[in-house]
Amino acid sequence: MPESAMAPRPDTAAAPKAKPPASVLSTDLTVTGNLKTTGDIQVEGTVEGDINAHMLTVGEGATIRGEVVADDIVVNGRVVGRVRGLKVRLTSTARVEGDIIHKTIAIESGAHFEGSVQRQDDPLNTGAQRKPQQPQPAQRPAQQQQPAQKPAAAQGQGGQQGQGGQQTAQKAPAPKG
């Protein structure tokens, strides 16, 4: 029966190949430029550029200035730029200055966030965001549609759009009438 004891060993050898450990950028490291990987990244230092990864963890003392794109993002530190992820989590020590585009989001009490939040089924797809920029004449009718959307925001549909200040302005005339 020693042969049966040897059979599990190839299985255990195959398991480490499935997922390598996360790449760690230490606290004393500053990276200037973009980072792209299909694996996981843990940033403890400073990154001046965009990051694209499977899973990104921003350490409590870390700072990222650029766009962050990953399936799973956990922010404990500071991000200045757009955050796009399927699953985004801002912990109580997080500081995000930029828009968040997500499928699911969790924001802990104490997290600091300045920007807008938008839910999308496919937040990692950048092609959909670039298409409206090409037909510039189409933007003019969109400006005409925005006033029509503001009353809808006053009815409570715009809360997810991050336009709280505009909603307050729309809600103020309602009690007078």
Summary of the structure (lengths in Angstrom):
residues: 177
radius of gyration: 21.8
end to end distance: 87.0
largest distance: 87.0
contacts: 493
relative contact order: 0.08
helix: 34%
strand: 35%
